[in-house]
């Protein structure tokens, strides 16, 4: 990359334009490679969703009603799985932050502050659980 720089671009000389600028950003292909896994994962999820939707649309009405009743009963398992995942995140908070530190997601300067945010994260996850997977309708049924 240093070879591609204009030799005449010395400190104190006027900047003459594009010839003095370094070559194109090399991080572009790396960034695309980093995102390629997530793009492929999104395409896989979209494909699975499309297959499920097409198969449900092909069912006769009575079989569709049975499938809906089964899925409604199985939704409690999804809520329990999300509760378990949130509890695991809070229980393993220091290990999760150490992993994020190794990956460069948490800097050395903010490491101690992020470790101290465990109970704030727990409150946020609890609010998420009450608002989304558990939901107000399920809470009303539970307390009514």
C-alpha positions as CSV (number, residue, x, y, z in Angstrom):
1,X,0.0,0.0,0.0
2,X,3.0,2.3,0.7
3,X,4.2,1.6,-2.9
4,X,1.0,3.0,-4.3
5,X,1.4,6.4,-2.6
6,X,2.7,9.3,-4.7
7,X,6.4,9.8,-3.8
8,X,6.0,13.6,-4.3
9,X,3.5,13.8,-1.5
10,X,5.8,15.2,1.2
11,X,4.9,17.1,4.3
12,X,4.8,20.8,3.4
13,X,4.0,20.4,-0.3
14,X,0.4,21.3,-1.4
15,X,-2.0,18.4,-1.8
16,X,-2.6,18.1,-5.5
17,X,-5.5,15.7,-5.7
18,X,-6.2,12.0,-6.1
19,X,-2.7,11.1,-7.0
20,X,-1.6,11.9,-3.5
21,X,-4.3,9.9,-1.9
22,X,-3.7,6.3,-0.7
23,X,-5.2,3.4,-2.6
24,X,-8.8,2.3,-2.0
25,X,-9.8,1.0,1.4
26,X,-8.7,-2.6,1.8
27,X,-11.1,-3.2,4.7
28,X,-14.1,-3.5,2.2
29,X,-13.6,-7.2,1.3
30,X,-12.8,-8.1,4.9
31,X,-16.0,-6.4,6.0
32,X,-18.0,-8.2,3.3
33,X,-16.4,-11.6,4.4
34,X,-17.4,-10.8,8.0
35,X,-21.0,-10.2,7.0
36,X,-21.2,-13.1,4.5
37,X,-22.0,-15.6,7.3
38,X,-24.9,-13.4,8.5
39,X,-26.2,-12.9,5.0
40,X,-26.1,-16.7,4.4
41,X,-27.8,-17.3,7.7
42,X,-30.6,-14.8,6.8
43,X,-31.1,-16.4,3.5
44,X,-31.3,-19.8,5.2
45,X,-33.9,-18.5,7.6
46,X,-35.9,-16.9,4.8
47,X,-35.9,-20.2,2.9
48,X,-37.1,-22.2,5.8
49,X,-39.8,-19.6,6.5
50,X,-40.9,-19.8,2.8
51,X,-41.0,-23.6,2.9
52,X,-43.1,-23.6,6.1
53,X,-45.5,-21.0,4.7
54,X,-46.0,-22.9,1.4
55,X,-46.5,-26.2,3.3
56,X,-49.1,-24.6,5.6
57,X,-50.9,-23.0,2.7
58,X,-51.1,-26.4,1.0
59,X,-52.9,-28.0,4.0
60,X,-56.6,-28.6,4.0
61,X,-58.6,-26.3,6.3
62,X,-59.2,-28.9,9.1
63,X,-55.5,-29.9,9.1
64,X,-54.5,-26.2,9.3
65,X,-56.7,-25.7,12.3
66,X,-55.1,-28.7,14.0
67,X,-51.7,-27.4,13.2
68,X,-52.6,-23.9,14.6
69,X,-53.9,-25.5,17.8
70,X,-50.7,-27.5,18.2
71,X,-48.5,-24.5,17.6
72,X,-50.5,-22.4,20.1
73,X,-49.8,-25.1,22.7
74,X,-46.1,-25.2,21.8
75,X,-45.7,-21.5,22.1
76,X,-45.2,-21.9,25.9
77,X,-42.0,-23.8,25.1
78,X,-40.6,-20.8,23.2
79,X,-41.3,-18.5,26.1
80,X,-39.6,-21.0,28.5
81,X,-36.6,-21.2,26.2
82,X,-36.3,-17.4,26.0
83,X,-36.6,-17.1,29.8
84,X,-33.8,-19.8,30.2
85,X,-31.6,-17.9,27.7
86,X,-32.0,-14.6,29.5
87,X,-31.2,-16.3,32.8
88,X,-28.2,-17.9,31.3
89,X,-27.0,-14.5,30.0
90,X,-27.2,-13.0,33.4
91,X,-25.6,-16.0,35.2
92,X,-22.7,-16.1,32.7
93,X,-22.4,-12.3,32.4
94,X,-18.7,-12.1,33.2
95,X,-17.8,-14.9,30.8
96,X,-19.9,-13.2,28.1
97,X,-18.1,-9.9,28.6
98,X,-14.7,-11.7,28.6
99,X,-15.7,-13.3,25.2
100,X,-16.8,-9.9,23.9
101,X,-13.5,-8.4,25.1
102,X,-11.5,-11.1,23.2
103,X,-13.5,-10.4,20.1
104,X,-12.9,-6.7,20.4
105,X,-16.6,-5.8,21.0
106,X,-15.7,-4.4,24.4
107,X,-12.6,-2.2,24.8
108,X,-10.2,-2.4,27.7
109,X,-11.3,1.1,28.9
110,X,-15.0,0.1,29.2
111,X,-14.5,-3.5,30.4
112,X,-15.1,-2.7,34.1
113,X,-18.1,-0.5,33.3
114,X,-19.7,-3.2,31.2
115,X,-19.1,-5.8,33.9
116,X,-20.9,-3.5,36.4
117,X,-24.0,-3.3,34.1
118,X,-25.1,-6.9,34.9
119,X,-28.2,-5.9,36.8
120,X,-29.2,-3.2,34.3
121,X,-29.0,-5.8,31.6
122,X,-31.1,-8.1,33.8
123,X,-33.7,-5.4,34.2
124,X,-33.7,-4.8,30.4
125,X,-34.0,-8.5,29.7
126,X,-36.9,-8.8,32.2
127,X,-38.7,-5.9,30.6
128,X,-38.2,-7.6,27.2
129,X,-39.6,-10.8,28.5
130,X,-42.6,-9.1,29.9
131,X,-43.3,-7.1,26.8
132,X,-42.6,-9.5,23.9
133,X,-42.7,-13.3,24.6
134,X,-44.8,-13.3,27.7
135,X,-46.9,-10.3,26.7
136,X,-49.7,-8.4,28.4
137,X,-52.4,-10.9,27.2
138,X,-50.7,-13.8,28.8
139,X,-50.1,-11.8,32.0
140,X,-53.8,-10.9,32.2
141,X,-54.8,-14.6,31.8
142,X,-52.3,-15.5,34.5
143,X,-53.5,-12.9,37.0
144,X,-57.2,-13.0,36.2
